[in-house]
Amino acid sequence: MTSRTLKTLAGAVLCCVAGTALAAVSAQEAARLGKDLTPMGAEKAGNAAGTIPAWDGGITSPAKAGFPNFKTGGHHPDPYAADKVLYKVDASNASRYAEQLTAGHRALLNAYKSTFYMNVYPSRRSTAFPQRIYDATIKNATTAKLAAGGNGVTGAINGVPFPIPKEGVEVLWNHILRYRADIAGRNIGQAAVTRSGDYTMVKFRDEALFSYHLPGAKEAELDNVIVYFFQETVAPARLAGEILLVHETLDQAKENRRAWLYNPGQRRVRRAPNVAFDNPGTASDGLRTSDQLDIYNGSPERYNWTLVGKKEMIVPYNSYKLHSNSLKEKDIIRPLHLNPEHMRYELHRVWVIDSVLKPGQRHIYKRRTFYVDEDSWQIVAVDCYDGRDQLWRVQEGHSINYYDVPTFWSTMETTYDLQSGRYLALGFDNEEPMTVDFNLKRTTADFTPAAIARRGTR
């Protein structure tokens, strides 16, 4: 063949690949949503062994959870408090469950043989979302497309964009664009725990306006912003007053996130372009990167993403104990890892996606494997590898159904460093009078650089 012919064929192949990568699913495929698939794209049926039940709609209200008098902002009572442990996975029997354990969980069981174990409870498919989110997701299935290079999404609003994913990066965007709330404010603590169990609790006030999910939202009117977010550090005193403001973008091929920092010492707001990727997370003592908040956030541009498939895995789920006001922070925090007695694991189907750093790009994690819950698109576990291809850090997303919305969202995020024996836990609200306020009154005007400057100097 001539050089010109080879170039023509190569161009045709690339066009076909690009077309496949950017195409939405067919109307015939989308018709499965709400039938054999849930409106969010999960398999509605249980598994053949009967160890994963069928999805019956989840917990749609406090009344369905068994707590009709529950008021938003409180600590959500556990609808599964009567469940008993089915079995315990520890170092002595981990090989029996190896196929259902992430590489990270196998490593934790091996590293902390005498103290770490996983109490496995009956699988409860509690996830539920408002009907309008289901309707939007079904609509998005035939209209959503990846932007150039997979670095953004077009043709989607309100719901997840790819309920029937064909690529790994589509699963990631489903996590990024999953429904958490219209608006939320929360008071949480973060502990960077030493190997011996010492820590200083850092307190945050977070507020987020999820513009992508607001009723009546239109993609053309978003100004390319899917979330307006600020985080104010309120304790300890040496850190108090620092404020981070972020406008997270939908099509990052057009524009990366906009970020600003307010420094109380200088009383100035500055642009913060480095609040992204592997720069250190706020007050994390180097145990978390910026893109590990919310388990993963931000642009996928530095990695190649592969869809491995779907597997039945033992993962953190329905973690109401970690959100309970019957526990104190000291009851949960232990040396090396959280107290296993207060963690709940269940068998669920998860999407597995693998990300490998692109040639010429830099990040402290060369590779990451993500485990994404099929019902909610919440990332529930991550294996993080260093430049030597050795497992370095293990993340968990301990999540619950906030049934007053309803939504399924992490209540505690953990990052375990296997090399140092340290870990970071974010989400402590056990001793807070108010946890998550879903009735917060805010507009986009409250998430501007001028607004955080006024907040910092008042």
N, C-alpha and C positions, 0 to 999 in steps of 0.2 A: 504494500500500500504506500501511496505517496504521503509525504509529510502533511500536505494540505488535507488529505482524506482522514488521516489519523486525528488531526486537530478538529475536523468537523465532527467525527464520531465522538471524540472526547467531550466536545461542547454539547452534543445531544445528550450524552449520558449525564453530564452535570446538570443540564436543564431538567431532565427527568427526575434526578435525585432531589434537586431543589424543589421541583413541583410537588413531589411526594412529601418532602419535609414541611412544606408550607400549607398543604391542603387540609381542609377541615374534613370531618367524617361525612359519609353519605347520609342521606335522609333515611335510608333503610337501616343503617347501623344505629342512627340516633333514635329510631323508633323503639329500640330495646329499652331505652331509659324509662323507668317507671313501670316496666313489665318484668322481664327476667333480670334486668339490672335495676338497682335503686335509681332515683333521680340524679344521684351524684356519681353514678357509674360503677358502684360496687356490685358484686354478685349478691342477688337478693337471697338466694338459697343458702342453707347451711352446708357444711362439708359432709362427705360421705360417711365419715366416722361418727358424726353426730356430736363432735367436740366443739364445733363452731355452729351456733344456732342460725336460723334464718333471721333476716332483718325484718322487724315488725313495725317499723316506723320510729323506733327509738323513744326517748323521753321527751315529749313535746311541751311539757308544762310542769310547774311545781306540783299541781294536783296529780298528774300522772306519776310523778316521782314519789308521791305519798305524802307530800308536804304542802297542802293547799294554802297555808297561811304564810309561806315563805315570802320574805320581802327582799327585793334586789339590794345588793350591797352587803348582805350577810354572808356567813360561812355556810355553804351549801351542805345540808345534812346528806348523809350517804344513803342512797336508795338500796344499796346492796350490803348494808351493814351485817345482815344475818348470814351472808355467805360464809362458808367454811373453806379452809385451804384444801384444795384437791390433792396437791403433792408439793413437796419442796425440792427444788433443784439446788444441789450444792456440789462441792468439788468431788465428793465420793460417787455421785451418780450422773455427773454432767455428760459423760460419754453416751449415756442412754438417750439423752435429749439433744445431742450435738446438732442434728439436722434442723432443729427448731430454735436453736440459739444463734444470735449474731456472733460474729467473731469477737466483738467487744465484750459481750457477756461471758463468752468462754474464757476470755483473758482475765476478766475480773474474778471469776470463780477460781481460776488457777492462781492468780496473784495473791488473793486474800482468802486462802483456803479455810482458815479457821473462823472467819467472821462474816464473809459475804455469802448470801444465799438468796434464792428467789422463791417467794411464796406464790404459787400459781393457783388462781381462783377460777370459778366457772366463767366462761366467756360471755360477756354481756354486751350486745351491740346497741349501746345506749345513744349513739349519735343521732341527732335530729337538727334540722334547720328550718327557718320560716319557709312557707310555701312559695313565696316570691323568689327565694334563692333557688329552689328546685326548678321553678318555671324558667328562670334566667339561664340556669345551667343547661337545660334541655335545648333552649334556643341557641346558646353559645356553641353547642356541639357542631352545628352545621355552618357556623359563621366565623368562629375564632381561627386565627392563623398566627404562626410565629413571625415575628419581625425578622429583619435581616440578621443572619447568624444565630438565630434563636435568642437574641438579646432583648426581646420584648414581645408583646402580644398586641394584636389588633383584632377588631371585630368581636370584642367581648365586653360585657358589663355585668355587674352584680354577682353572677355565679362563677363557678370555676370554668375556665375556658376549654379544657380538654377532658371531659368525663370518660372518654374512650381513648386513652392515650396510645400513640404509636411510637413515641420517642421518649428517651429519658428526660430531656429538658422540658417536655410537656408536663411530665409528672411534677418536676420541680416548680413550674409555673402554677400548677394547681395548688401546691402548698403555699406559694407566695400570695396567690389570689383567693385562697379559701376564705370562707365567711367566718369572721370572729365576732363582729358586732357592727352596728352603725357608728357607735361612739362608745368609748370606754375610758374610765379613769381608775387607776388602781394604786394602792399603797403596798409596796413590796420590799423585802429585804434580800440582800445578796451577801453570802458568806464565802470568802476565800479561805478554805480550811487547810491548816498545815498538817503535816504527816502525824503530828502528835494530837491533833484535834483542836488546836487553838484557832481563834478567828475573831475578827472585828466585824460586826454586822453593819453593812452599809445600807441605808434606807433611801428608797427612791419614791418619787411621785411621778407616775407616768400618765400621760393623756394621749389618746389617739382618736382622730376623726377619719374613719374609713370611707373616703369620698367615693371610691369605686363601688361601694356597697349601698350607698344611700338610696332610698326609694326615689324613683324618677331620675336617677343619674343617667347621663348620656356621655358616651365616650368622647364625643367632640367637644364637650363642655368641661372636661376634667382638667384642662391645662396640663395634661399628661401626668397628673399626680393621683396616685391611688391611695396614699395614706399621708396624713399630716400628723406628725408625732413629736412630742417633746418629753424629755426626761429631766427632772430636777432632782439633784442630790440633796437630801434633807438632813442626813447624819452619816458619819460623825462630824463634829464641828469643823475639823480641818478641811473637809471636802464640801461642806454645806454651801448651797447657793450656786453651784455649777449647773448650767442648763445646756442640754443638747436639743437642737431643733432639726428635724429632718422632714423634707418633702420627698417622698419616695415616688419614683417615676414608673409609668407603665411601659413605655417604649424606651428602653435604655440605649437602643441604637441611635435614638435622636438626642437624648440628654441623660447623663448620669444623675444620680440623686443630688438634691441640693441640701446642704447641711451647714449649720452655724453653731458656734459655741459661745455661751455667755460666761465670762470670767468675772467672778464677784470682786476679786482684788483690783482688777483694772476697770471694772464697771463698763466693759466694752463687749460688743458682739462682733465676732469675727467669722468669716467664712471658714469652713472646716472640710476641705476636699479630701482629707485623709481619713475621715470617718467612713471607712469601707474596707472590704476585703480582709487582709490579715493584720491590719493595725489593731492594737490592743483594745478590747472592750472596756467600757467605763468602769473604773475602780475594780477591775478584775484581777489585779496583781499578775497580769500576764497569762492567766489561765484560760482566757477566752478571746477570740478574735472578734472584730466588729461584725463580721458576717455570720457569727454563731448566735447572735441574739435572735430569739424566736426560732431557735434551732438552726435555721438558715434564713438569711435575708439578702437582698441586693442582687446585683448583676451576676449572671452565670457565665460571663464572657471569658473568664480565664481557664475554664475547664472544657474538656470534651465529655459529653454525657451519654451514657449507654443505658438502655432499658434492659435490665437483666431478666425481669419477669415478675411473676407473683408467687409468693410462698406463704405457707402457714408457719408463723413464728411466735415465740413467746416474747411478749413486749409489755412495757408498762401501759396500764389502761385503767380507767375509772379510779383514779388515785385520790379519792375523797379524803383519806386519812391525812395526806400531806397538806390538805387545805383546811383541816379541822381546827376549831378553836378549843378542842379538848386536849390538844397537845401544845407544848411549849417548844420554842426553837431548840432548847437544850435536849428535848426528848428525841428530836429528829437527827441532829448533827452528832456524828461519831467520827473518830479517827478513820481515815482512809476512804470512807463512804457513808452515805446516809444509813440510818438504822433500818435494817431489812424488815423488821417487824411492821414498819409503817408503810412499806411499799407493796403495791399490788401489781401482779403480772397476770396476763391472760393470753390464751392462744387466739391469734387473729390472722386474717390474710392481709399481707402487706405487699405493696409494690417495692421492688428492690431496684435502685438505680445506682450506677457507679460513675464517679467523676474522676477524670485523670487530667492533671495539669497540662495545658497545651505547651508545645515547644516554644521557648522564648518568653513564657509568662512566669511570674514568681508568686509564690504563696508558701507559707510555712507547712501547709498540708499538700503533699504531692498527689495524694489520692484520698477520696472519701466515698464510703458506701452508705447510702441512705435507705432507711426502711420507713415507708410511708403508708399509713393506715388507709385501707381501701374505702372505708365508710366516710371519713372526714377529710382526707388529704393532709392530715396533720403528720409531720415527721415525728416518729416516736423513738427512733434510735439512729445513731450515726457512728461508723467506725472511721477514725481519722488517722492517716498514715503519714510518717515523716519522709524526708528525702531519701532515706535508706530503704524505703518500702516496709518499715517496721511499724506495727500498730502502736500509736503514741497516745491518743486520747479517745475516750468513749463518751458519747453524749446520749442522754435520755430525755425524752419529753413526757413527763408524767402529766396526763391530761384527764379532764373531767367534762361531763355535760353540764354546762351552766344553763340549767333547764328553765330559768326565768327569761331566757332570750327566745328560743334555745340555740345553743351553739356548743361545739366541742373544741376545746382549746387547752393548751398546756397551763397547768397551775404551778408546776415546778420544773425548772430546767437544770440538769446537772451535766457537768463536764469533768470527767475523771482523767487525771494525768497519770498514766501507768509508769512513767519513768521517774517521776518525783514522789509519787505517793500522795500528792495533794489533789484537791478537787474544789470546784466552784459550784455552788448551788444558788439559783436565783428564783425567787418567787415566794419567799416566806411572808405569809400574811396571817399566820395563826394567832398572833397577839395584836393584830390590828382591829380597831372597832369597826372599820369598813373595809371590805375587800375590793370587789370590782363594782364600780358604779356605771351601769349601762344607761342611766337616765341623765347623764351629764349634759349640760347645756353649753355648747360651744359652736362657733362658726369658724370658717377659714381665717377670719380676721384675728382670731386668738392664737394663730400659729404663724405669725410673721416675726422677723427679726426685731421689729419695733415693739411688738407685744412681749417678747421674752425679756427685752431690755427693761421695759416698765415693770415686769414681774420681778426682775432681779433687784431693782433699785427702790421698790416701794417700802 
